[in-house]
Amino acid sequence: MNTITLWHNPRCSKSRAGLALLEEKGIETKVLRYLDTPPTEEEIRALLGKLGIGARALMRTKEAIYKELGLGDIEDEQQLIAAMAVHPRLIERPVVIRGDKAVIGRPLENIIELIG
């Protein structure tokens, strides 16, 4: 099995549930606390490729910073990616990566599907 990486926010119940699921399955997981160590724009672009989605689909659009920055009016993918790199709180969580595939772990069934 490929290494599993979890973009994790320990203050988020869904993120904690995702980590617990991986631990229950006995899957060794590299935990990346992305609020403490924000991903670069390049890492976010690579993640979007693995997820097969656009930048906005990875964003927490109900976060106050999303509205404060006026991101709802921005269509440019690069600007949205840059905003996530500077404000990682905008990134949906949890994200689970396995090789060249990734899922947003909402609902948890997405993680189950990824790990088989």
Secondary structure, DSSP 8 states (H G I E B T S, - for coil): ---EEEE--TT-HHHHHHHHHHHHTT--EEEE-TTTS---HHHHHHHHHHHT--GGGGB-TTSHHHHHTTGGG---HHHHHHHHHH-GGGB-S-EEEETTEEEE-SSTHHHHHHH-
